[in-house]
Amino acid sequence: MVLVLAGCGVHEGSFTRELVEALDAADIIYVDLYTMPSASWVLEALERWAGRVRVVGREFLEERSRLIMEDARAGNVVVLSAGDPLVATTHQSLLAEAARSGIKSRYIPGISGVCTAKAYSGLSYYRFGKIATIPGPWRGLKPYSVVSVIYSNLCVDAHTLLLLDVDERGVQLKPREALLGLLTVEEELSKTLGFRRVLGETPVLVVERAGAPDARIRIYDTITNLIESEEEARTPSSLVVPAPLNAVEAWILESRLNIKLERTWSKRVYERVGCCKAYETLVEWLSSNMP
């Protein structure tokens, strides 16, 4: 009798032998498809265990977790998610709840979509700073904190990985829509707080289906260029707002994509000190105005 939190990676080929053995031994397999869009491949890959599979959403995992614990007291339970389960707070909470309930638990890591996007981007993995998720309009939230995260990272010469929100149907927010909302909020904050806007002239990468055989990187010399483009990204996708590239990063991107990067990728018309000052202003404003 054990609760297993397991990740199945980013495509069917990511299943590990350890995961397959755990699925074979499971009495119940709870499948969480919420954490990654276009994850129908997970159910197809689970056809062999179909009779034991129960598809659940985030609400079930967070608000009805006691039912999972009851099942784990009676048999072997696997809670399976795409990517790696412990990247999400929901699954960390399940481990904590199991420990407090005296239920034996086990963690089987999977290939994380977050880690894969960083690695596949061609940028130095160690130069990434804080991660942020751009909320979809269905949340009724403005991405003030996302703007703050980007400025914070640019201040310390770090790249920013931006995740795109997913609605209850598993549909991911489109990059163009996400960035348009971001620039709108940056303009609002700039007028209110008096700092110079920089995001519109900042380059951006779209990392599509990182880790899958058909993965691709799209680059845009500015965020404004992406918004004006008619190209549509395939899901799952994420965005990278880079700090100025070093020579190695620029060489890697130019070589992999057979392109010549514009000057804006390595040189910017604004300085880091300006981003640092804007970030400090944003933090003070957020502290006073956000609940």
Secondary structure as UniProt FT lines:
FT   STRAND          2..7
FT   HELIX           12..14
FT   HELIX           17..25
FT   STRAND          28..32
FT   TURN            34..35
FT   TURN            37..38
FT   HELIX           40..45
FT   HELIX           47..52
FT   STRAND          53..56
FT   HELIX           58..63
FT   HELIX           65..74
FT   STRAND          76..81
FT   HELIX           85..87
FT   HELIX           89..100
FT   TURN            101..102
FT   STRAND          105..108
FT   HELIX           113..120
FT   HELIX           125..127
FT   STRAND          132..134
FT   HELIX           137..139
FT   HELIX           144..155
FT   TURN            156..157
FT   STRAND          159..164
FT   TURN            168..169
FT   HELIX           175..193
FT   HELIX           199..201
FT   STRAND          204..208
FT   TURN            210..211
FT   TURN            213..214
FT   STRAND          216..220
FT   HELIX           223..228
FT   STRAND          237..241
FT   HELIX           247..257
FT   HELIX           263..265
FT   HELIX           272..289
//
